């Protein structure tokens, strides 16, 4: 995961106030979390959970959660949680999700419009761009991922 985190340009992480190791990684037997990062500036976090593969297909789930308060609490930290069995494809998808979350491409939908207990993940344009920078980094196209009310 540190390699994936390292592929997000340092300037992007710096401007967003991101720092790794929000929670300390747990022993390999547990895998929750294997990686964390937080932006105190944006009140956002990332947590990656790894589990043993159960088959030959892609095993990756993700959801948005809050830490330290409910979804409407301005002090709460909005957390992208990714749970996966390690594979080349799950690592690529996790990188896409992490990059999109760091760059502001994934947000929590207005839950007042949804049935109680539901959460929706929506995509939108980045809130900021770095003008004039030549970065080997693009916010990925998330059209291949499925978003639904959960």
N, C-alpha and C positions, 0 to 999 in steps of 0.2 A: 504494500500500500504506500510506503514511503516513496517508492519509485513513481507511482501514479501521482502522488501529491507533488513531487518534484517537477513533473511535466507542466504543471500550471505555472506560468511565469511568475517569478518572484515579485515583479512590480505589481501584478494583479493581486497577489496575496497581500502585499504590503499596503496598497491603497485601500483594500477592503478590511484591513486590520485583522487578517487571519493568522492564527498560530496553531501549530499541531500540539498533540498531547493534552487535550482538554481533560480527558481521563487517562489514567495510565493503562496501557494495554495489559490484558490478562494473560495468564499462562496459556500455552497452546491447547491444553485440554478443554478450556472453556470457550475461547474465541469471541467473547462479548465484553469489550470490544477488542478488535485487532488494530483499529486505528480510530482516532478522534481528532477533530480540529474545531476551533471556535473563532468567531469574530465578535468581539465585544462591541465593536462599532456598529455592526449590522444586526446584532442580537440573533445570530444564526450559528448553527453548529452542524457537524457531520459526525456520524458514528457508523462504523462498518463492523458487522458481525459476520464471522466465517463459521461454517459448519461442514461436516463431512458430506461428501457427495452421496446422493442416493440413487444415482443412475447416470446415463450418458447424455441427458438433455441439459439445457441451460437451467440452472437453479439460481434464480435471483429474484428477490422481492425488495420493494422499497416503499417507504411511507414517510409522511411528515408527522412529527410529534412536537410537543412543547416540553420545556424543562423549566421548572421554577415558576409555574403559573399556567393558566389556561390560555387558549388561543387568542383571547381578546386582551390579555394582560400585557401592557407595554413593557413590563420588566422581564417577561418570559423570553426564553431563548427558543427560537424555532429550530428544530433539529431534523435534518434529513437522515433517516436511518436506512442503511442498505444491508440486507442479509443475503449471503450467497455462499455457494460451494465454489471453491476456487477452480477456475478454468480460464483458458485464454479468452473465451467469449464473455464470461462474467466479469473478468478484469477490465475488458474494453468497455462494457456497459457501465460498470461502476465508475470508470474514469469519465465517461460522458455525463453521468449523473452528477458527479462531484464538480466537474468543470461548470456545468450548467447552474448548479446551486451557488457556487462561488461567484459566478458572473451575473447572478440575478435572473437567470432564465426560468427557474422553477419557483413557484410561489404557492402558498396555501390559498385556496379559493375562499370566498365569503361563505362561511358555514351557515349563516342565518338563512340562506336560500336553499339549504339542503335538509333532508330529514335528520332529526336529532341523532347524534352519535355518528354522523357521516362526515367524511373528509374528502375533499376533491383536490387533485393536483392539477394545476393549470400551467401553461407555459406562456411566457411573454418576452418582450425584448429586454436586453440588458439595460439597467439604469444608467450605466456610464460606460464610456469607451475610452481607450487611451489614444488620444489623437497623435498621429505622426509616429507611432511606434511600429517597428518592423518585428512583429512577434511571430514565431512559428507556432501559432496557437489559434484555433478557431473554436467558437462555441459550436458544439456538435448539433447536427440535425437530429432531433429527438422523435421524428415522425415514425421511426421504427419501433418505438416503445408504446405501450398501451397505457393510457391514463383512464381511470374510472373512479367513480364514487366508491369508497370502501367503508 
